[in-house]
Amino acid sequence: MKKILIIQTASIGDVILATPVLEKLHHHFPDARIDFLVKKGMENLFLGHPFLHDVLTWDKKSHKYRNFSKLMTGIRHTRYDMVVNLQRFFMTGLLTACSRAGMRLGFDKNPWSFCFTRKIPHEIGTGIHEIKRNLSLISEITDDLETMPGLYPTPSDEAVSGQFVNGIFYTISPASLWFTKQYPVEKWIELICRIPHEYPVFLLGAPDDQALCQEIINRAGHPGTINLTGKLTLLQSAALMKQSKMNFTNDSAPMHLASAVNAPVTAIYCSTVPEFGFGPLATNSSVVEITEKLACRPCGLHGFKTCPEKHFRCGFGIDAGKLVERL
């Protein structure tokens, strides 16, 4: 096996949960050239990565289909020995089917799976973790052992994050793309108010999360709370999370970022459930969710922009005291 391509062009969390495939393939084929195809913007996760030869990017926002055509040409020209497609969507299935690779691996739900040389079921809701589902695609040529996600902050990333480290501190990543996956602002404020003032609290997130985090800071009144949204790269955030006593997240990308560097994490599940198979994997990790059984929960795999039942009980019903126990 000389040339391998891994495809995962979805969100940050999905890309991170694809890294165990990269780790295992490198372990079994240490001399192979391994490339990774991600959507534009995700390539920064792999700056300085020790096991990757190249990171291919697909710009989906500008000239999507023209860029796809260029990708197709480049992939066919490279003549990979194996393509591992971790998505179940038409376009990446087409890339895999037309790659000219001798081994084309993917899930049976992909519309192009009839062109794959190996396809397996992808079942959500059975409690099997996504990394196990992904690794099952390559189990016949590797092994059945589970492998942790892995990202590698550089010394430069460590240096940037290190300027904030001085004793015990906590991080909170309060935002989510989906409203029903986001712990309510009032609850985050309640948690911060119960953190001793001598311990700094860093709020992490994307630039778009700045207003939300500033509102939380203003209302919480904790003198050591600092808004770092948009000020750190993903790898710099991961480096900071590694040093934190505890990282509090939603069921969202920062949870997976913590898993990828084995940072302590407490993940809050509102509308979604761990049984979907996307839970935290760090050694020191836990899930906090409502104890009341709700007929409407889970309301969907990804959540919604608003609560379908208009009450958002799955978020407001989570006792912030359960988070305080993790301080």
C-alpha positions in Angstrom: 0.0 0.0 0.0 1.8 3.1 -1.2 -0.8 5.9 -1.6 -3.9 6.3 0.5 -6.6 9.0 0.5 -9.1 9.6 3.3 -12.2 11.6 2.5 -14.2 13.5 5.1 -15.5 16.9 4.0 -18.1 17.5 6.7 -17.8 19.6 9.9 -15.0 19.9 12.4 -16.3 17.1 14.7 -16.7 14.7 11.8 -13.1 15.4 10.6 -11.7 14.9 14.1 -13.6 11.6 14.4 -12.0 10.5 11.1 -8.5 10.8 12.5 -8.4 7.3 14.1 -8.5 5.9 10.6 -5.5 8.0 9.8 -3.7 6.9 12.9 -4.4 3.2 12.3 -3.4 3.3 8.6 -0.1 5.0 9.5 0.5 2.4 12.1 0.0 -0.5 9.7 1.5 1.2 6.6 4.2 3.5 8.1 5.8 4.1 4.7 2.6 4.9 2.8 1.8 8.4 1.5 -1.5 9.3 3.3 -3.5 12.3 2.1 -6.7 13.7 3.7 -9.5 15.5 1.8 -11.4 18.0 3.8 -13.6 21.1 3.1 -11.8 24.4 2.9 -11.2 25.8 6.4 -10.6 22.4 8.0 -7.0 22.1 6.7 -5.7 24.2 9.7 -6.5 21.2 11.9 -3.6 19.4 10.3 -0.8 22.0 10.2 2.4 20.3 11.0 0.7 16.9 11.3 3.4 14.2 11.5 1.6 11.4 9.6 0.1 13.3 6.6 1.7 13.9 3.3 -0.8 16.3 1.9 -4.2 17.9 2.9 -6.5 18.3 -0.1 -9.3 20.9 0.3 -12.6 21.3 -1.4 -14.0 24.9 -1.5 -17.8 24.3 -1.4 -18.7 28.0 -1.0 -17.1 29.5 -4.1 -17.3 27.7 -7.5 -18.2 24.5 -5.8 -18.6 22.3 -8.9 -15.6 23.8 -10.7 -13.5 23.0 -7.7 -15.0 19.5 -7.5 -13.9 18.9 -11.1 -10.4 19.9 -10.3 -10.3 17.6 -7.3 -11.6 14.7 -9.4 -8.8 15.3 -12.0 -6.1 15.5 -9.3 -7.3 12.4 -7.5 -7.5 10.4 -10.7 -4.0 11.5 -11.7 -2.5 10.5 -8.3 -3.8 6.9 -8.7 -4.2 6.1 -5.1 -4.0 2.5 -4.1 -6.9 3.0 -1.6 -9.6 5.6 -1.0 -11.4 5.5 2.3 -14.7 7.5 2.1 -16.1 8.2 5.5 -19.2 10.1 4.2 -22.5 8.9 2.9 -23.1 11.6 0.4 -23.4 11.7 -3.4 -20.4 13.9 -4.3 -17.7 12.2 -2.2 -19.1 8.9 -3.4 -18.6 10.0 -7.0 -15.0 11.0 -6.2 -14.4 7.6 -4.7 -16.1 5.7 -7.5 -14.1 7.5 -10.2 -10.8 7.6 -8.3 -9.3 4.7 -10.2 -8.1 3.3 -6.8 -7.8 -0.5 -6.5 -9.5 -0.4 -3.1 -12.5 1.9 -2.6 -14.0 1.7 0.9 -17.2 3.3 2.2 -20.6 3.0 3.8 -23.5 1.3 2.1 -25.7 4.3 2.5 -23.6 6.2 0.0 -25.5 6.4 -3.4 -22.2 5.3 -5.1 -21.6 2.4 -2.8 -22.3 -0.1 -5.7 -18.9 1.0 -7.1 -17.0 0.4 -3.8 -14.9 -2.7 -3.4 -15.9 -2.8 0.3 -19.0 -1.4 1.9 -20.4 -1.8 5.3 -23.6 -0.6 7.1 -23.6 2.7 9.0 -26.1 2.5 11.8 -26.8 5.4 14.2 -28.6 4.9 17.5 -27.2 1.6 18.5 -24.6 3.0 21.0 -21.7 2.2 18.7 -19.3 5.1 18.6 -18.5 6.9 15.3 -14.8 6.0 15.5 -15.7 2.3 15.7 -18.0 2.7 12.6 -15.2 4.4 10.7 -12.5 2.0 11.7 -14.7 -1.0 10.7 -14.1 0.1 7.1 -10.4 -0.7 7.3 -10.6 -3.6 9.9 -10.0 -6.3 7.2 -6.6 -4.8 6.3 -5.6 -3.6 9.8 -7.1 -4.9 13.1 -10.2 -4.6 15.3 -8.7 -2.5 18.0 -10.1 1.0 18.7 -7.9 4.0 18.2 -8.2 7.4 19.7 -8.6 10.6 17.7 -5.4 12.5 17.3 -4.5 16.1 16.6 -1.0 17.6 17.1 -0.6 21.2 18.2 2.8 22.5 17.2 5.3 24.1 19.6 4.1 27.4 18.2 0.5 26.6 19.2 1.7 25.6 22.6 3.6 28.9 23.0 0.5 30.9 22.1 -1.8 29.0 24.5 0.9 29.0 27.2 0.7 32.8 27.7 -2.7 32.2 29.3 -1.6 29.4 31.6 -0.8 30.3 35.2 -2.2 27.7 37.7 -5.7 26.3 37.7 -8.1 27.5 35.1 -11.2 26.4 33.2 -12.5 26.7 29.6 -16.1 27.0 28.5 -17.2 26.6 24.9 -20.8 27.8 25.1 -21.9 28.0 21.5 -23.2 25.6 18.9 -24.4 25.8 15.4 -27.8 24.4 16.6 -29.8 26.1 19.3 -31.1 22.9 20.7 -27.6 21.6 21.2 -26.6 24.7 23.1 -26.8 24.8 26.9 -28.9 28.0 27.8 -27.0 31.2 28.5 -28.6 31.4 32.0 -27.2 28.0 32.9 -23.7 28.9 31.7 -23.9 32.0 33.8 -24.9 30.0 36.8 -21.9 27.7 36.4 -19.5 30.6 36.1 -20.9 32.3 39.1 -20.0 29.2 41.2 -16.4 29.1 40.0 -14.1 30.7 42.7 -12.9 34.1 41.5 -9.2 33.2 41.8 -9.5 30.7 38.9 -9.6 32.2 35.4 -12.3 31.1 33.0 -11.6 31.3 29.3 -14.5 31.3 26.8 -13.6 29.7 23.5 -15.3 29.7 20.1 -15.4 31.1 16.6 -15.5 34.8 15.8 -19.3 34.5 15.3 -19.6 33.5 19.0 -18.0 36.6 20.4 -21.3 38.4 21.1 -22.7 35.4 22.9 -19.6 35.0 25.0 -19.5 38.7 25.9 -23.1 38.6 27.1 -22.3 35.7 29.3 -19.2 37.5 30.7 -21.1 40.7 31.3 -24.0 39.0 33.1 -21.9 36.6 35.2 -19.6 39.2 36.7 -16.8 36.8 37.3 -13.6 39.0 37.3 -11.4 36.3 35.9 -13.5 35.5 32.8 -11.8 36.2 29.5 -13.3 36.1 26.0 -11.0 34.3 23.6 -13.5 33.7 20.8 -11.9 34.2 17.5 -8.4 34.8 19.0 -7.1 31.3 18.9 -6.8 28.8 16.1 -8.3 25.3 16.5 -4.9 23.8 17.4 -4.1 26.7 19.8 -7.5 26.1 21.5 -6.7 22.4 21.8 -3.3 23.2 23.3 -5.0 25.4 25.9 -7.7 22.8 26.6 -4.9 20.3 27.4 -3.8 22.4 30.3 -7.2 23.2 31.7 -8.5 21.5 34.9 -11.8 21.0 33.1 -13.3 22.0 29.7 -17.1 22.4 29.5 -18.7 22.0 26.1 -21.9 21.2 24.4 -22.3 18.2 22.1 -20.2 20.1 19.5 -16.8 20.5 17.9 -14.9 21.6 21.1 -15.9 18.3 22.7 -14.1 16.4 19.9 -11.2 18.9 20.0 -10.7 17.9 23.7 -10.9 14.2 22.8 -8.2 14.6 20.1 -5.7 15.9 22.7 -7.0 13.8 25.6 -8.0 16.9 27.5 -10.5 16.6 30.4 -14.0 17.4 29.2 -17.6 17.6 30.5 -20.0 17.4 27.6 -23.6 18.7 28.0 -26.2 17.0 25.9 -29.5 18.8 25.4 -31.5 17.7 22.5 -29.1 15.0 21.3 -28.1 11.8 23.1 -24.7 10.0 23.5 -26.3 6.8 22.0 -25.9 8.4 18.6 -22.2 7.5 18.9 -20.5 10.9 19.0 -19.7 11.2 22.7 -16.4 12.4 24.3 -13.5 10.0 24.3 -10.9 11.6 26.6 -9.7 9.6 29.6 -11.2 12.2 32.0 -14.6 12.8 30.3 -18.2 12.7 31.3 -21.7 13.5 29.9 -24.3 15.6 31.7 -27.9 15.4 30.5 -31.4 15.8 31.8 -32.4 12.9 34.1 -36.1 13.3 33.2 -37.4 11.2 30.4 -38.8 13.4 27.7 -40.9 12.0 24.9 -39.5 14.6 22.5 -35.8 13.8 23.2 -33.9 13.2 21.0 -35.6 15.4 18.5 -33.0 14.9 15.8 -29.5 13.9 15.0 -28.2 17.4 14.7 -30.7 19.5 16.6 -32.7 22.5 15.4 -32.6 26.3 15.3 -35.5 26.4 17.8 -37.1 23.9 20.1 -39.9 22.1 18.2 -41.9 21.9 21.4 -41.2 25.5 22.3 -40.1 24.7 25.9 -36.5 23.5 25.5 -36.8 21.5 28.6 -33.9 19.2 27.6 -31.6 22.3 28.1 -33.2 24.2 31.0 -33.8 21.0 32.9 -30.1 20.2 33.3 -29.0 21.1 36.8 -25.9 23.3 36.7 -25.0 21.8 40.0 -24.0 18.6 38.0 -21.4 20.7 36.2 -20.1 22.2 39.4 -19.4 18.7 40.6 -16.8 18.5 37.8 -14.9 21.6 38.8 
